Amino acid sequence: MVMSTRAFFIAALSLAGLASLCAEDASESILIRTAKPYDKVVTAVQRLGGQVTQQYKYVDAIAVRIPVAAVTQVGSIAGVTGYTKDVEVKAGPVDVSSRKNVNPAMIDLAAESTTTLSAAAITANPAAYTVNNTLMGLDPLFAAGKMGNNIVVALIDSGIRPGFPHISGSVIGGEDFVGDGLGFSNFNNDGHGTFVAGMVAAHVTFGFANTSTLVRALNLYAPPAVIPVNATLSAVPMMGTAPAAQLYALRVFPPTGGAPNSRIIAAIDRVIELREKYNAGQAGGVNIRVVNMSLGGATIDPGLDIEDQAVDALLAHDIVPAIAAGNEGPAALTIASPSNSRSAIAVGAASLPHNERVFRDIQLGVGAGAVFRPFSGIQMAYFSSRGPDADGRVQPNVVANGFANFGMGYGAVNNIAFGSGTSFATPSVSGIAAVLRQTYPAATARQIRNAIILSANPGLVNAASNLDQGNGYVNASAASALLAAGAVPDTVAPLPNANQSVKVNVEKNTSLNVQDGFVRQTLAGLQPGERRDIVYRVSPNTSQVIVSLSNFAAGPVASQNQLFGDDVLLAVHTAKTSGDDYTFLDFVRTGTFVVNNPETGLIRVSVSGDWTNGTNVGVDVAIVSVTDPIPQFTTQSKITQSDVQLVPFSVPAGANGLEARLSWRADWGNFPTADIDLILISPSGKVNSDGAHLNNPESAKIAKPEAGNWTALVNGFNIPAGSDKYELRIAVDGVVLK
């Protein structure tokens, strides 16, 4: 059936008019930039029906929950300089086994006994930090008694699960920001924070039978990590990078799900307040010297959003911030916020061969690890987020092992687990910062940060560029030497004077080149874990991007991986310049892969030698775009910051599907990108906000849509340039409305 239509119009909408359209009490959480004092802005928000949920002390911002109908009025409040969505931040381990169809990644091993290690015992047994801390240069510092003694490390995470022996005596307190009644220390909390805590401060050995798979695997791949006890028992140490540090837990994540930016910023605010109270000699103060944030999320404004500025405030108050770069790799331009703050130590994840081999032996049997991971060199973990930032900065800053780390926190209190993610690389760096703060008490947080970054080893991770590993693998001894020599600057580089074009920023500061049209490249000699990116410009009106792989080549079959053969990891990332948003991510050799209705901007086609390969591989890559010869739009118009425009349309009775798609010119190829929302309102006033995220294009699909007169609401939520041009396409049963 051809649907009859009526004339469409676009009109500015008043608050009362919009509210009258919405039968539902739809609201949105936003962060508002405004200088202190906040009183007048708070009063104005309340008059609009909003609720102020946070007023921050150390950044100029407030968090509010406000009706959708009132969001557009916020920009006109005197004193408001901008506002952004209060997006969700996530944390959690990476399931490194799902990619290879083996057992789940979290493997629990029950120990027969546990023994807390004293400082003297640690010094006497250097094997105690072999498994997790190899190559970090901690040996001479530990031998000198520098183990982070009495340095407080704050953990902004999921709280603590009490009773785990690896951090016995380490947790000195904490606070809860979730408000679900569990508190910062509760066995029902998510185990992520407890695992992270152990990566900083674990100091324990476990008794395991010599016949156990763990002991046999450690003796096979990392023999110094096992301490013989008697003919039947061995001691397996678990050691953090600052085993004598004190931990203060700030819980922001519930047992499931993420946390809004506003809550993360509130925890950062509290960390600074506690340190300031301590400095002033006030009751309740805590001398926090380092903060660990194994978390991250998407941003349209890397380095400049409110969460990034909160991290800047941490460093300005003499607190070292170590922050996970994200698990959004392997493609370029995937660094998470707030690790792209100019003040952070952004930490990526490497992959040590013995960690994975031990882990795979436990999954598959003793000896299987070397077959699963034949390459004996250090690699980048495939999931680790890569630089640059959209403003052209090279990220991450440093890397540490983040693949199959040895820890506790999930499962029962006597169970050992293996966890992967930049979440677990980051606390290793936080622990090193604590050791350095003890060793050099007069050094500022800026100097500690800079020493860690400047001293990293760029030669350890095989085939890694600076966009993979930054300055390299973290090295505590080298950082100590720089500090001892007085060779560390006490300043932090300012953010670059970035171009509005991400293409210009990328090509100016890195070896990447942006391409378009028809592209063909031969990628030869890819080592296991080595990555190469093609940054490809998707222009407006592109209906498809087609990626083809052909002429795959590998070494002799006998030298390839004997479980899977050799292949490549193909990752096709959307145009988003942060966050995990792949249209394709899998192991392949050849094939054609089609991306329909791609986001406009710079997509990344990333081809990696599979980290489990036994030989170098090569493949030919071809990319081509298909564009609509005559774009079909319902309407197109110019929109300004905070403007709301309406597009009425009709849906006939019996319609099977409604699809709406909104795109605009300042896409992800721009720095920063614009954020324009699409909200659909049904004849009965039901609100569909599927098109109100950080996407370009925004889209919404509704099955069996209600018949009658609908309204598409186009909201200029955040337009840095002040105005932009958008195109809106609304189709009912495949027919574009005009």
Buried (B, 14 or more C-beta within 10 A) or exposed (E): EEBEBEEBEBEEBEBEEBBEBBEBEBBBBBBBBBEBEBEEBBEBBEEBBBBBBBBBBBBBBBBBBBBBBBBBBBBEBEBBEBBBBBBBBBBBBBEBBEBBEBEEBBBBBEBEEBBEBEBEBBBEBBBBBBBBBBBBBBEEBBEEBBBBBEBBBBBBBBBBBBEBBBBBEBBEBBBBBBEEEBBBBBEEBBBBBBBBBBBBBBBBBBBBEBEBBBBBBBBBBBEBBBBEBEEEBBBBBBBBBBBBBBBBBBBBBBBEEBBBBBBBBBBBBBBBBBBBBBEEEEEEBBBBBBBBBBBBBBBBBBBBBBBBBBBBBBBBBBBBBBBBBBBBBBBBBBBBBBBBBBBBBBBBBBBBBBBBBBBBBBBBEBBBBBBBBBBEBBBBBBBBBBBBBBBBBBBBBBBBBBBBBBBBBBBEBBBBBBBBBBBBBBBBBBBBBBBBBBBBEEBBBBBBBBBBBBBBBBEBBBBBBBBBBBBBBBBBBBBBBBBEEEEBEEEBEEBBEBBEBBBBBBBEBBEBEBBBEEBEBEBEEBBBBBBBBBBBBBEBBBBBBBBBBBEBBBEEEEBBBEBBBBBBBBBBBBBBBBBBBBBBBBBBBEEEBBBEEBBBBBBBBBBBBBBBBBBBBBBBBBBBBEEEEEBEBBBBBBBEBBBBBBBBBBBBEEBEEBBBBBBBBBBBBBBBBBBBBBBBBBBEEBBBBBBBBBBBBBBBBBEEBBBEEBBBBBBBBBBBEEBBEBBBBBBBBEBBBE
